[in-house]
Amino acid sequence: MTFDILTLFPDLCRSYFEGSILGKAVDRGLIEVRARFLRDWAEGRHLVTDDAPYGGGDGMVMKVEPVARALDDLRAERPGARVLLMTPQGRRFDQAMARRLAREPGLVFVCGRYEGIDERIRSLVDEEVSIGDVVLTGGELPAMLIIDAVARLLPGVLGSAGSLDDESFADGLLEYPQYTRPAEFRGMKVPEVLLSGDHGAIARWRRRQQLRRTLERRPELLDAAELDEDDRAWLTGLGRKD
Ligand SMILES: C[S@@+](CC[C@H](N)C(=O)[O-])C[C@H]1O[C@@H](n2cnc3c(N)ncnc32)[C@H](O)[C@@H]1O
């Protein structure tokens, strides 16, 4: 899968994809990540990519023409890729969106900077995405966050380093607590059942911990999660009202 980040700060994006599991996925050809310098599509002697807002006001606004030219080229280079505009006004990114985006052949990220973008840029993209109700200085971190979440869903990227089935949101619930050695640390003991070797009991304990944790921290997730009778009974015992 290809990821192209259209940005005024390409160097910001590169190092993240050089190390760790994602770096290995790049080396193995499972993903390709390219930071594309927006200024390469600017024109004129000063290669201007931003200008003062019509109507006045603070800050600069990213111009539409360089972005339009860049997207014309990137769409030709990456047929079928979905173009995402990073904006705090977009649809909120979550694991379900990550799963949907992982089915695309490629993603192109348009990263804003400064006060924002010329409104007409919105008409050039397929979708507007926000990483949460917070305003950052640029779209590069949101783009990298989304690439990270999407890339790790692709076949082979995680290898044996992790299981996608067990983790938070995979089945609509938060993940159960995890422990590793030592069995006791500063008086805090690993739950006995995890040391028992009884796989059925461990699976039951984990499921119940998932339900408890989700009820305590993100109760709204339970409304959409698939729950069986045992799950419901356990939740009722914990005080959840249907
Ligand atoms: C300072 S922000 C502009 C915010 C804009 N003035 C507004 O109020 O909606 C500059 C750029 O950072 C990126 N950005 C900031 N917060 C973001 C978020 N929560 N999700 C995605 N992108 C974000 C966008 O690309 C945005 O164009």
The ligand as an SDF file (V2000), in Angstrom:
LIG
                    3D

 27 29  0  0  0  0  0  0  0  0999 V2000
   -3.5410   25.5250   12.9650 C   0  0  0  0  0  0  0  0  0  0  0  0
   -4.3680   24.3060   12.0230 S   0  0  0  0  0  0  0  0  0  0  0  0
   -5.6590   25.2310   11.2400 C   0  0  0  0  0  0  0  0  0  0  0  0
   -6.9400   25.1740   11.9990 C   0  0  0  0  0  0  0  0  0  0  0  0
   -8.0420   25.9850   11.3380 C   0  0  0  0  0  0  0  0  0  0  0  0
   -7.7920   27.3900   11.4550 N   0  0  0  0  0  0  0  0  0  0  0  0
   -9.3650   25.6580   12.0220 C   0  0  0  0  0  0  0  0  0  0  0  0
   -9.7110   26.3480   12.9700 O   0  0  0  0  0  0  0  0  0  0  0  0
  -10.0270   24.6910   11.6300 O   0  0  0  0  0  0  0  0  0  0  0  0
   -3.2490   23.9990   10.6940 C   0  0  0  0  0  0  0  0  0  0  0  0
   -3.3850   22.6440   10.0500 C   0  0  0  0  0  0  0  0  0  0  0  0
   -3.0820   21.6230   10.9870 O   0  0  0  0  0  0  0  0  0  0  0  0
   -3.7890   20.4350   10.6600 C   0  0  0  0  0  0  0  0  0  0  0  0
   -4.5510   20.0200   11.8410 N   0  0  0  0  0  0  0  0  0  0  0  0
   -4.6390   20.6870   13.0160 C   0  0  0  0  0  0  0  0  0  0  0  0
   -5.3970   20.0240   13.8910 N   0  0  0  0  0  0  0  0  0  0  0  0
   -5.7910   18.8870   13.2970 C   0  0  0  0  0  0  0  0  0  0  0  0
   -6.6130   17.7800   13.6870 C   0  0  0  0  0  0  0  0  0  0  0  0
   -7.1880   17.7270   14.8820 N   0  0  0  0  0  0  0  0  0  0  0  0
   -6.8100   16.7810   12.7960 N   0  0  0  0  0  0  0  0  0  0  0  0
   -6.2560   16.8250   11.5620 C   0  0  0  0  0  0  0  0  0  0  0  0
   -5.4870   17.8550   11.1370 N   0  0  0  0  0  0  0  0  0  0  0  0
   -5.2510   18.8700   11.9720 C   0  0  0  0  0  0  0  0  0  0  0  0
   -4.6860   20.7570    9.4740 C   0  0  0  0  0  0  0  0  0  0  0  0
   -4.0630   20.2810    8.2990 O   0  0  0  0  0  0  0  0  0  0  0  0
   -4.7330   22.2830    9.5100 C   0  0  0  0  0  0  0  0  0  0  0  0
   -4.9540   22.8270    8.2260 O   0  0  0  0  0  0  0  0  0  0  0  0
  1  2  1  0
  2  3  1  0
  2 10  1  0
  3  4  1  0
  4  5  1  0
  5  6  1  0
  5  7  1  0
  7  8  2  0
  7  9  1  0
 10 11  1  0
 11 12  1  0
 11 26  1  0
 12 13  1  0
 13 14  1  0
 13 24  1  0
 14 15  1  0
 14 23  1  0
 15 16  2  0
 16 17  1  0
 17 18  1  0
 17 23  2  0
 18 19  1  0
 18 20  2  0
 20 21  1  0
 21 22  2  0
 22 23  1  0
 24 25  1  0
 24 26  1  0
 26 27  1  0
M  CHG  2   2   1   9  -1
M  END
$$$$
